[in-house]
């Protein structure tokens, strides 16, 4: 993305992105064929229709999972509006800012994808109440490294454990919640988690911009503080080893 923006300009990069979205839309319309749904038991349908927020709120650690997803997104999406400006602030030439921003984001996103894939293995080794605070700690250290204003090379290296930790933590929350609810409840349970996810996604750039107007570095230190608070919160709330 950074290389594209540097080559064709920001406006051109938006056009290229729009073409990819259009291509994905057409691909889904043409290439995806949903299999016929199996006949559902009437009692199963009634049970699913009767689910309420009060039911999910009463489940062990469901609200904790929603808060964790929100907090992780709040941190993860704070980098977007700040990082290009921050690179300019720490001395990166204007001609290289877009490209290097893209490199850092690519490293973090690739690492997060790897984190998604190793979550199952991680949850077989550790309980969610142990894994989530550990991931928050690793990601917090990565955020601190960014805030210290090191070289771009160091930022690229720090983006890797940051991305892995965020990927593992986010997937672990969804997995843990999925283990705690019945199959008939999962669609609605995940919709609540996704609502929390999207609220974090929407609010994060605003908060990052507000803090960044005072200090760019402070955004990363605030991220680290938030992750430390999340680790403490999960450690205190998820006190019993109910599931992996």
N, C-alpha and C positions, 0 to 999 in steps of 0.2 A: 503493500500500500504506500509506504513512504517513497519507494523508488518510482512508483507510478505517478504520485503527486508531484514529485520533483521533475518528472519527464513531461507530463501533459498539463500540469497545473492543477490547482484545487478544484476548479470548476470541471475540468475534464475528468478528474478522478471521481467526482460525483456521477457524471454521466456513465462512466464505466461500471461503477457500482450498481447503478440503476439497471444497466443491461444484464448484469449477473442476476439481480433479483427477478427481472422479467424472465430470464432463461430458466431459473429455478421454478417459477410459477408455472410456466408452460410444461416443464418436465413433470411436475406433479400432476397437472391436469391430464397429460397424455400418457404418462408412463406408470402412474400408480393406479392399481385396481384393487379396491377394498374387497376382501373375501366376504361372502355372506355371513351374517351374524348367526351364531347358534341360537336356537330357541332358549329363552331364559325362563327359569322357574318363576311363577307368579309371586311366590313368597319372597324370593330374592329381589325382585323389582320393588316390591312394597318396602322391604327393609332398606334398600338403597335410597328410596324416595323419602323415607322418614328421618334421614340423618340431618342433624342440626349442628350449628356451631357449638352449642353446649356439650354435645356428645364428644366432639374432637377436643374441646378444651379440657375435658375430664380425662383424656388419655394421658398416660405417663409421658411427660417430656415433649408432648406435641407442640405446645406453645414455646417451649425452649427451642425446638427445632425451627419454628418460624422466626424467632428472634435471631437465631444463629444465621439463617439464610439471609435475613435482612442485613445483619451486620457485615457478613462476608461480601455482599454486593456493594454495600456502602463503601467498603475499602477498595474492592476490586475496580469499581468504575470511577473512583476518584482520580486515577492516573490519567485517564483520557484527556480531560480539558487542561491538565496542568503540565504534563510531561513535556510537550513541545516548547512551551514557554520556559520551563525550568532548564531545559538543555541550553537554550539561548542565554539564560541567566548565568549558568556555570561556565560559559565561554565557548560553546560550540558555534561554529560559523553558521550564519543564516542559511547558506547554500546546502549545508549538511543536516540541518535540523529535521526536516521531513523524513529523509532517508533513515537516519539513526533512530528516530522515534519509531518508525516502522520496524526496524530490526529488533528493538527492545520489546515491542508489543508482540512480534512474531515469536521471539524466544519465550516470553511469558505464556502466550497462548499455547504453544507447542508443549511446554512443560505442564501446563494445566491439563491438556489432553492426556498426557502420560499419567498424570495424577489420577485422572478419571479411571484409567485402565488398571491401576494398581490398587484402587480402593478395596476391591474384594479381597485381595491378598492381605492388605493392611488390617481389615476388619477380622480376618481369621487369626491375626496375631495379637490384636489389641481390641479392647472394648471401645465403643464409640465415645464414652465418657473419658477415656484415656487418649484416644486418637485425636479428637477435636481440639483439646487444649494444646497438644503437641504441635499440631498443624498451625494453630493460631500463633504459637510462639515462633515457629520457623518463619512464617510470613511476616510477623512483626519485626524480626531481625532484618529481613530483606528490606522492609520499608525504612528502617533506621539507616541502613546503608545508603539508600537513595537520598535520604534527607541530609546525609553528611556531605553531599556534593562531590563524590569521587569522580574519577575519570569515567568516560563512557564505557570503556572495557569492563571496569568493575561493576557498573550498573548492569551491563549485559549479563555478567556472571551472577549477580544478585537476583536478576529476574528469573533465573531458572529455579532455584529452591522456592522462591516466592510463588511462582506459578504452580509448581508441583503441590505445594502445601495448600494453596487455594483450591486446586482441582480435587485433591483428596478430601478436604474438609467439606466442600459443597456436595460432592457425591455421597460422602458418608452420611450426611444429614438426611438426604432423600432415602438412602438405603435403610437407615435405622428406623425412620418413620414408616417405610414400607413394611418392615418386619413387625411393627407394632399394631398395624391395622389389618382388618379382614379384607379379603379380596374385593368384596362389594363396596368397601369404603375407600379404596385407594384412589379412584378418580377424583372424588371430592377432596380427599386429604391432600393430594398433590396440587389441586387447584388452590387450596389455601396456602400451601408452600409457595406456589408460583406467584400468587398475589403478593406475598411478602418479598419475594425475589424482585418483582417488577417495581414495587414501591421503592426498594433500595436502589434499583437501577435508575429510577426517575429522580430521586432526591439527591443521590450522591454528587452529580455534577454541580448542583446548586450549592451544596455545602462546601465542596472543594473550591468552587469559585469564590465563595465568601471568605474562606480562610486564605486562599491564594492571593486575594486582593491585599491582604496584610503581609503575608510571607509565603512564597512558594515552598520553601523548606518545611514550613509548619504543617503543610498538608500531609507530608509523609510521616512526620512525627505524630500528628494526630491519628493517622492510620495505625501506627504502632501502638499508641495508647489505647485505641479502640479494640485492637486485637488482643492486647493484654487484658482489657476489661472483659472481652468475650471469653477468653480462656478461664479467667477467674469465675465468671458467671456459670459456665458449663460445669466447672469443677465443683461448684457449690450446689448447683441444681440437680445434676445427674449423679446422685449419690449412691444408687444401687445398681449392681451389674445385672440388669434384667436380660439384655440381649446383646449379641455381637453385631 
